[in-house]
Amino acid sequence: MRNTMEFLLQLLGTKSVTGNTEIAAGIVKARMESLGLHVKSTRKGSVVATMKGSTDDSVVISAHIDTLGAVVSRITSNGTLKYHCVGGFTAGSIEGEYCEVETFKGSYISGTILFSKTSVHAHGREKSSAKRSHDEMYIRLDDTADSADAVKELGISVGNFIHFEPRAQHMANGYVKSRHLDDKAGVAVLVDVAKNLVKRNIKPVRTVHFLFTVHEEVGHGAAGWLPDNVSDFLAVDMGVCGANQTSDERKVTVCAADSSGPYNYELTRHLVRLSQANNIPFVVDTFPFYGSDAGAAMRMGLDARHALVGPGVDTSHAIERTHEEGIKATIDLVTLFAME
């Protein structure tokens, strides 16, 4: 797991807001090419690595490289920035977070995301305790910029991407906490699965297409490029941990249903039995406020079975946390699935 976690930390430290994923996608592409796989990029920017099977049948196993973030929507007269969300997250989940604004020229300017009435001393306890909303949030730049013109002189423009500081940490007890484990943990899983198959010199029965998408957080990641003769589409994404969930950071989650409805029952049941037969620690869960690349492929019209698995992730779309045992369990299950 050491190499897997090192690669995961590299990914977590690489900026990849939806719509601005070229560098992270390049890292993934290079890693898959180093395994000797046929790798290409789609016009949308997704990465596809193919492992040829012994039959004409094929399977897609996906994870998404893109993450949450924001785009500058307005430069105010006092030199602060307003933002447009990229992906679904609450205002409270990013309050106080450090960020970087990427200019069109490629420079980065640091800042902090703040509530408009943060200071108790300036606004009083009642106003500073008000409910957070994106309309009441702003970005304070770490530079001398007290007017819109001064901000523009820094090279900042409406439309610039805003990257949240991930603050990734891998602890000695196996936990890893960071923003964007959704779904860079899944990306690390796919890379490790491919490495396992190559290292064991295994030729799968079905051709395996490892698909790394770059627009999942805005709903259309897997919509677009899909190969012929696909019998199964397996999305590898996070399992949602919470008070009303069964997902566990130390286990792989097999998702039976999400906001789009149930996943293919036959394939879901098969993944459960595969976990049981191989003593892989797992749970089954449902996610009512969740969508995946498998759902996007179905909406596109893909005629295939679809399913979703992934390591349990706590406090999703905020400062997330998982455990290397959950990542390993996901690797083990997906490797067995790919070998079938």
C-alpha positions in Angstrom: 0.0 0.0 0.0 3.0 2.4 0.4 3.3 3.1 -3.3 -0.5 3.4 -3.6 -0.7 6.0 -0.8 2.3 7.9 -2.2 0.5 8.1 -5.6 -2.7 9.2 -3.9 -0.9 12.0 -2.0 0.6 13.1 -5.3 -2.8 13.3 -6.9 -4.3 15.1 -3.9 -1.6 17.7 -4.2 -2.3 18.3 -7.9 -4.9 20.9 -8.8 -7.8 19.5 -10.9 -11.0 21.4 -10.6 -13.6 20.2 -13.1 -12.7 22.0 -16.4 -9.1 22.4 -15.4 -7.7 18.9 -15.1 -4.9 18.7 -17.7 -2.0 18.3 -15.3 -3.6 15.6 -13.1 -4.9 13.8 -16.2 -1.3 13.8 -17.5 0.0 12.2 -14.3 -2.6 9.4 -14.6 -1.9 8.9 -18.3 1.8 8.6 -17.7 1.3 6.1 -14.9 -0.9 3.9 -17.0 1.5 4.2 -20.0 4.3 3.0 -17.7 2.4 -0.2 -17.3 2.5 -0.9 -21.0 -1.2 -0.3 -21.6 -2.7 1.4 -24.7 -3.6 4.8 -23.4 -5.4 7.7 -25.1 -7.2 10.9 -24.2 -10.7 11.7 -25.3 -11.7 15.1 -26.8 -13.3 16.0 -23.4 -10.0 15.3 -21.7 -10.8 11.9 -20.1 -8.1 9.2 -20.0 -8.7 5.7 -21.3 -6.3 2.9 -20.7 -7.1 -0.4 -22.3 -6.1 -3.9 -21.4 -6.9 -6.3 -24.2 -8.9 -9.4 -23.2 -9.3 -12.8 -24.9 -12.8 -12.2 -26.1 -14.7 -9.4 -27.9 -16.6 -8.6 -24.7 -15.5 -5.6 -22.7 -16.0 -3.9 -19.4 -15.5 -0.3 -18.3 -14.2 0.5 -14.9 -14.2 4.2 -14.1 -13.1 6.8 -11.6 -13.0 10.6 -11.9 -10.0 12.8 -11.7 -11.9 16.1 -11.4 -12.7 17.8 -8.0 -14.8 20.5 -6.4 -13.7 24.1 -6.7 -14.9 27.5 -8.0 -14.6 30.1 -10.6 -14.3 33.9 -10.1 -17.8 35.4 -10.9 -17.2 39.0 -9.9 -14.5 41.4 -8.7 -16.0 43.8 -6.1 -15.2 47.5 -5.8 -13.3 46.8 -2.5 -11.0 44.3 -4.1 -12.5 41.0 -2.9 -13.8 38.2 -5.1 -17.2 36.5 -5.5 -17.3 33.0 -6.9 -19.4 30.5 -8.8 -19.4 26.9 -7.4 -18.0 24.1 -9.5 -19.7 21.0 -8.0 -22.1 20.7 -5.1 -20.8 21.9 -1.7 -22.1 24.0 1.1 -20.8 27.5 2.0 -19.9 26.3 5.5 -17.8 23.5 4.2 -15.3 25.9 2.7 -15.4 28.8 5.2 -11.9 29.7 6.3 -10.3 27.6 3.6 -7.1 28.7 2.0 -7.3 28.8 -1.8 -5.4 29.9 -4.9 -6.7 31.9 -7.9 -5.2 30.8 -11.2 -4.9 33.6 -13.7 -5.2 33.0 -17.4 -1.5 33.6 -17.7 -0.9 30.7 -15.3 0.2 32.5 -12.1 -1.4 31.7 -8.7 -2.5 34.2 -6.1 -3.4 33.0 -2.7 -6.4 33.9 -0.7 -8.9 32.8 2.0 -12.6 32.1 1.7 -14.5 34.0 4.3 -18.0 34.8 5.5 -18.9 38.5 5.1 -19.5 39.0 8.8 -16.9 36.7 10.2 -15.4 39.0 12.9 -17.3 39.0 16.2 -15.6 42.2 17.2 -16.6 44.0 14.0 -20.2 42.7 13.7 -21.2 41.2 17.0 -22.0 37.6 18.0 -25.5 37.5 16.5 -24.5 38.6 13.0 -21.3 36.6 12.9 -23.4 33.5 13.8 -25.8 33.9 10.9 -26.5 31.0 8.5 -23.8 30.7 5.8 -24.7 31.0 2.2 -22.6 31.3 -0.9 -24.0 34.8 -1.5 -22.5 35.9 1.8 -19.1 34.5 1.2 -16.1 36.2 -0.5 -12.4 35.6 -1.2 -9.9 37.9 0.5 -6.7 38.0 -1.6 -3.3 37.9 0.1 -2.0 40.9 -1.8 -2.5 44.7 -1.7 -5.7 44.9 -3.7 -8.3 47.3 -2.3 -10.2 48.0 -5.5 -11.4 46.2 -8.6 -8.7 47.9 -10.7 -6.0 46.8 -8.3 -7.2 43.2 -8.5 -7.2 43.3 -12.3 -3.6 44.6 -12.2 -2.7 41.3 -10.5 -3.9 39.5 -13.6 -7.1 38.2 -12.0 -10.2 38.1 -14.2 -13.8 36.8 -14.0 -13.6 33.2 -15.2 -10.4 32.3 -13.4 -10.4 29.0 -11.5 -10.2 28.9 -7.7 -8.4 25.9 -6.2 -9.1 24.9 -2.6 -6.1 23.9 -0.4 -6.4 20.0 0.0 -4.4 19.8 3.2 -3.7 16.1 2.6 -2.2 14.0 5.5 -1.5 10.3 5.6 -1.2 9.2 9.2 0.7 6.4 10.8 -2.4 4.6 11.8 -3.6 4.3 8.2 -6.1 7.2 8.0 -5.8 9.8 5.3 -7.6 13.1 5.4 -7.9 15.7 2.7 -10.2 17.5 0.4 -10.8 15.7 -2.9 -10.6 12.0 -1.7 -13.7 12.1 -3.9 -12.6 10.6 -6.2 -8.8 10.6 -6.2 -8.9 7.6 -3.9 -10.9 5.9 -6.6 -8.3 6.9 -9.2 -5.5 5.4 -7.1 -7.6 2.2 -6.8 -7.8 1.9 -10.6 -4.1 2.5 -11.1 -3.3 -0.2 -8.5 -5.8 -2.7 -10.1 -4.1 -2.2 -13.5 -0.7 -2.6 -11.9 -1.8 -5.8 -10.2 -3.0 -7.4 -13.5 0.2 -6.4 -15.3 2.4 -7.6 -12.5 0.7 -11.0 -12.4 0.8 -11.2 -16.2 -3.0 -11.8 -16.3 -4.9 -11.5 -19.5 -8.5 -10.9 -18.6 -11.3 -12.7 -20.4 -13.0 -9.4 -21.2 -11.2 -6.3 -22.5 -10.9 -3.9 -19.6 -11.2 -0.2 -20.3 -10.0 1.9 -17.3 -11.8 5.2 -17.8 -10.7 8.3 -15.9 -13.3 11.0 -16.4 -12.9 14.7 -15.8 -16.4 16.1 -15.6 -18.1 13.8 -13.0 -18.7 16.6 -10.4 -20.9 18.5 -12.9 -22.8 15.4 -14.0 -21.5 14.3 -17.5 -18.2 12.6 -16.8 -18.8 9.3 -18.5 -21.2 10.7 -21.1 -19.3 10.9 -24.4 -16.7 8.3 -25.1 -17.8 4.7 -24.6 -16.4 1.6 -26.3 -18.4 -1.1 -28.2 -19.5 -4.5 -26.7 -19.7 -3.2 -23.1 -21.4 -5.7 -20.8 -20.7 -4.1 -17.5 -19.9 -0.5 -16.3 -18.4 -0.4 -12.8 -17.9 3.1 -11.3 -15.3 3.3 -8.5 -16.2 6.3 -6.3 -16.5 7.1 -2.6 -18.8 5.3 -0.2 -20.8 7.9 1.9 -20.2 7.6 5.6 -22.7 9.2 8.0 -25.1 8.7 10.9 -27.7 7.1 8.7 -25.3 5.1 6.4 -23.6 1.7 6.7 -20.5 2.7 4.8 -17.2 2.3 6.8 -13.8 4.0 6.1 -12.1 0.6 6.6 -14.3 -1.3 4.1 -15.4 -1.2 0.5 -19.0 -0.1 -0.1 -21.2 -1.8 -2.7 -23.8 0.8 -3.5 -27.2 -0.7 -4.2 -29.0 2.6 -5.2 -28.4 6.3 -5.4 -30.5 9.4 -6.4 -30.9 8.0 -9.9 -32.4 4.8 -8.7 -31.1 1.2 -8.1 -28.0 -0.1 -9.7 -28.2 -3.4 -11.6 -29.3 -5.9 -9.1 -27.6 -8.9 -10.7 -24.2 -7.2 -10.8 -24.6 -5.7 -7.3 -25.4 -9.1 -5.9 -22.5 -10.6 -7.7 -20.1 -8.0 -6.2 -21.5 -8.8 -2.8 -20.9 -12.6 -3.3 -17.5 -11.9 -4.7 -16.6 -10.0 -1.5 -18.0 -12.7 0.7 -16.2 -15.5 -1.1 -12.9 -13.8 -0.8 -13.2 -12.4 2.7 -13.1 -8.8 1.6 -14.4 -6.5 4.3 -17.5 -4.8 2.7 -20.9 -3.2 3.4 -23.9 -2.5 1.2 -25.4 1.0 1.3 -27.7 3.4 -0.5 -26.9 7.1 -1.2 -30.1 9.3 -1.7 -28.1 12.5 -2.4 -25.5 11.0 -4.9 -24.8 10.4 -8.6 -22.0 8.7 -10.4 -20.3 8.1 -13.8 -22.3 4.9 -14.0 -25.5 6.9 -13.9 -24.2 9.3 -16.6 -23.4 6.3 -18.9 -26.9 5.0 -18.4 -28.5 8.3 -19.2 -26.3 8.4 -22.4 -28.1 5.2 -23.4 -25.4 2.5 -22.6 -27.0 -0.9 -22.8 -25.0 -2.6 -20.0 -25.2 -3.6 -16.4 -24.0 -0.9 -14.0 -22.7 -0.9 -10.4 -20.8 1.3 -8.0 -18.2 0.4 -5.3 -15.7 2.5 -3.4 -13.9 3.0 0.0 -15.9 4.6 2.7 -15.3 8.4 2.9 -16.3 10.5 5.9 -17.6 14.1 5.6 -17.8 14.0 1.9 -17.5 17.3 -0.1 -15.7 18.9 2.9 -12.5 17.8 4.7 -12.8 14.1 3.9 -11.3 11.1 5.5 -10.8 7.4 4.6 -8.5 4.6 5.6 -6.0 2.6 3.6 -7.8 -0.6 4.6 -10.9 0.6 2.8 -8.8 1.5 -0.2 -7.1 -1.9 -0.2 -10.5 -3.7 0.1 -11.7 -1.7 -2.9 -8.5 -2.7 -4.9 -9.0 -6.3 -4.0 -12.7 -6.4 -5.1 -12.1 -4.5 -8.3 -9.1 -6.6 -9.2 -11.2 -9.8 -8.9 -14.0 -8.2 -10.9 -11.5 -7.2 -13.7 -10.1 -10.7 -13.8 -13.4 -12.4 -14.5 
